[in-house]
Amino acid sequence: MLKYLLLFTLTLSQLFAVVDINNATADEFLELSGIGKAKAEKIIRYRIQQKCFTSVEELAKIEGISKKIVTLNRASLKLGKCSAMPKKSPPLSSLKDVLLNPINLFFVTIIFILGFLDYKTGKDLKSQIVSVGVLGTFVGIFIGLQSFNPDDITNSVNDILVGLKTAFFTSIVGMGLSTILATLQKFTRKEDDA
């Protein structure tokens, strides 16, 4: 009797929580059994790369999602009409994520401290500023490569791209600040000479 009551409750709850795999957000995928944040993000990446799912069973092609997980959630899944454009975060959200990334904050803080010292003391620290930016680039690439799986290149590409965002952001800040300081110092010297 208890077995049937549990089955009825599970079936009833699944009727009210149907996840459209072609249009669901990562948070909606978290409502499924056996799907955590990492798997939900892999589903979204796969859907974007493949231009939507053609069947619910296609979920099992994603690393970490077995046929058992698909079968367990089958009653809660539906294959909705594929949107022309997948749901994306607005570009500002992506920029905000890059700006608030702890690694970026660390390197950018060091870059601005060096820039402040260069400007206030008159010591030429521009090469150190660029070096810290380049070091941030290598750290970002290294972080991106840590989650790279050569056996699953399709699902690993996004992880590398996240690392590259960190990587190139620190170089842009370092080189940009160095260029601004060099320009300011040239104009200041011209004014002093006149």
C-alpha positions as CSV (number, residue, x, y, z in Angstrom):
1,M,0.0,0.0,0.0
2,L,2.8,2.4,0.9
3,K,4.5,1.6,-2.4
4,Y,1.4,2.6,-4.3
5,L,0.9,5.8,-2.3
6,L,4.5,6.9,-3.0
7,L,4.1,6.1,-6.7
8,F,0.9,8.1,-6.8
9,T,2.5,11.1,-5.0
10,L,5.5,11.0,-7.3
11,T,3.2,10.8,-10.4
12,L,1.0,13.6,-9.1
13,S,4.0,15.9,-8.3
14,Q,5.5,15.2,-11.8
15,L,2.2,16.3,-13.4
16,F,2.6,19.7,-12.0
17,A,6.4,20.0,-12.6
18,V,7.0,19.5,-16.3
19,V,10.3,20.7,-17.6
20,D,10.5,21.7,-21.3
21,I,14.1,20.7,-22.2
22,N,14.2,23.0,-25.2
23,N,13.3,26.1,-23.2
24,A,13.9,25.5,-19.5
25,T,16.4,27.6,-17.5
26,A,19.2,26.0,-15.5
27,D,17.1,26.6,-12.3
28,E,14.2,24.6,-13.8
29,F,16.5,21.7,-14.5
30,L,17.6,21.7,-10.9
31,E,14.0,20.5,-10.0
32,L,14.8,17.1,-11.7
33,S,16.1,14.1,-9.8
34,G,19.8,13.5,-10.2
35,I,20.4,16.9,-11.8
36,G,22.7,19.4,-9.9
37,K,24.0,22.8,-11.0
38,A,26.9,21.3,-13.1
39,K,24.6,19.0,-15.0
40,A,22.0,21.7,-15.5
41,E,24.7,23.9,-17.0
42,K,25.9,21.1,-19.3
43,I,22.3,20.6,-20.5
44,I,22.0,24.3,-21.4
45,R,25.4,24.3,-23.2
46,Y,24.5,21.1,-25.1
47,R,21.2,22.6,-26.1
48,I,22.8,25.8,-27.4
49,Q,25.5,23.9,-29.3
50,Q,23.1,21.5,-30.9
51,K,20.4,24.1,-31.6
52,C,17.9,22.4,-29.3
53,F,17.0,18.8,-28.5
54,T,15.3,16.5,-31.0
55,S,14.2,14.0,-28.3
56,V,14.0,13.7,-24.6
57,E,16.3,10.6,-24.8
58,E,19.0,12.9,-26.3
59,L,19.7,14.1,-22.7
60,A,21.6,10.8,-22.2
61,K,24.2,12.0,-24.7
62,I,25.4,14.6,-22.2
63,E,28.3,13.6,-20.0
64,G,27.1,12.7,-16.5
65,I,23.5,12.2,-17.5
66,S,22.7,8.5,-17.8
67,K,19.8,6.8,-19.4
68,K,18.7,5.9,-15.8
69,I,18.4,9.6,-14.9
70,V,16.4,10.3,-18.1
71,T,14.1,7.4,-17.4
72,L,13.7,8.5,-13.7
73,N,12.6,12.0,-14.9
74,R,10.8,10.9,-18.1
75,A,7.3,11.8,-16.8
76,S,8.6,15.3,-15.8
77,L,10.2,16.1,-19.2
78,K,8.7,17.4,-22.4
79,L,10.1,18.4,-25.7
80,G,8.8,21.8,-26.4
81,K,9.0,23.8,-29.6
82,C,12.6,25.1,-30.0
83,S,12.8,28.8,-29.6
84,A,14.6,30.6,-32.4
85,M,17.0,32.1,-29.9
86,P,18.0,30.1,-26.8
87,K,17.5,31.9,-23.5
88,K,20.7,33.8,-22.7
89,S,21.8,36.0,-20.0
90,P,22.0,39.6,-21.1
91,P,25.6,40.7,-22.1
92,L,25.8,43.0,-19.1
93,S,25.3,40.0,-16.8
94,S,28.2,38.3,-18.5
95,L,30.4,41.4,-18.1
96,K,29.3,41.6,-14.4
97,D,30.3,37.9,-13.9
98,V,33.8,38.7,-15.4
99,L,34.2,41.8,-13.3
100,L,33.1,40.0,-10.0
101,N,35.2,36.9,-10.7
102,P,37.5,36.6,-7.6
103,I,40.6,35.9,-9.8
104,N,39.9,38.9,-11.9
105,L,39.4,41.1,-8.8
106,F,42.7,39.9,-7.4
107,F,44.7,40.7,-10.5
108,V,42.9,43.9,-11.3
109,T,43.5,45.1,-7.7
110,I,47.2,44.5,-8.1
111,I,47.2,46.2,-11.5
112,F,45.5,49.3,-10.1
113,I,47.8,49.4,-7.0
114,L,50.8,49.3,-9.3
115,G,49.2,52.0,-11.5
116,F,48.6,54.2,-8.5
117,L,52.2,53.8,-7.4
118,D,53.4,54.5,-10.9
119,Y,51.4,57.7,-11.1
120,K,52.1,59.0,-7.6
121,T,55.8,58.1,-7.3
122,G,56.8,58.7,-10.9
123,K,58.5,55.3,-11.0
124,D,58.1,53.5,-14.2
125,L,56.0,50.4,-13.3
126,K,54.3,50.0,-16.6
127,S,56.1,46.8,-17.5
128,Q,55.1,45.3,-14.2
129,I,51.5,46.3,-14.8
130,V,51.5,44.5,-18.2
131,S,53.3,41.5,-16.6
132,V,50.6,41.1,-13.9
133,G,48.0,41.3,-16.7
134,V,49.8,38.6,-18.7
135,L,50.2,36.5,-15.6
136,G,46.4,36.8,-15.1
137,T,46.0,35.6,-18.7
138,F,48.0,32.5,-18.1
139,V,46.2,31.8,-14.8
140,G,42.8,32.1,-16.6
141,I,43.9,29.7,-19.4
142,F,45.3,27.3,-16.8
143,I,41.9,27.3,-14.9
144,G,40.0,26.8,-18.1
145,L,42.2,23.8,-19.1
146,Q,41.6,22.1,-15.7
147,S,38.1,21.1,-16.6
148,F,38.9,20.3,-20.2
149,N,38.1,16.7,-21.1
150,P,39.6,15.5,-24.4
151,D,37.1,12.7,-24.5
152,D,34.2,15.2,-24.4
153,I,35.4,18.2,-26.4
154,T,31.9,19.4,-27.1
155,N,30.9,19.8,-23.5
156,S,34.4,21.1,-22.4
157,V,34.5,24.1,-24.8
158,N,32.4,26.3,-22.5
159,D,34.7,25.6,-19.5
160,I,37.7,26.7,-21.6
161,L,35.8,29.9,-22.7
162,V,35.0,30.8,-19.1
163,G,38.7,30.6,-18.3
164,L,39.6,32.6,-21.4
165,K,37.2,35.4,-20.3
166,T,39.3,35.7,-17.1
167,A,42.5,35.4,-19.0
168,F,42.0,38.1,-21.5
169,F,40.2,40.5,-19.2
170,T,43.3,40.8,-17.0
171,S,45.5,41.5,-20.0
172,I,43.2,44.1,-21.3
173,V,43.1,45.9,-18.0
174,G,46.9,45.7,-17.6
175,M,47.8,46.9,-21.1
176,G,45.0,49.5,-21.1
177,L,46.1,51.0,-17.8
178,S,49.8,51.0,-18.9
179,T,48.9,52.8,-22.1
180,I,46.8,55.4,-20.2
181,L,49.7,56.0,-17.8
182,A,52.2,56.4,-20.6
183,T,50.0,58.8,-22.4
184,L,49.3,60.9,-19.3
185,Q,53.1,61.0,-18.5
186,K,53.9,62.2,-22.0
187,F,51.4,65.0,-21.8
188,T,52.5,66.0,-18.4
189,R,56.2,66.1,-19.6
190,K,55.2,68.3,-22.6
191,E,53.4,70.7,-20.3
192,D,56.4,70.9,-17.9
193,D,58.8,71.5,-20.8
194,A,56.7,74.4,-22.2
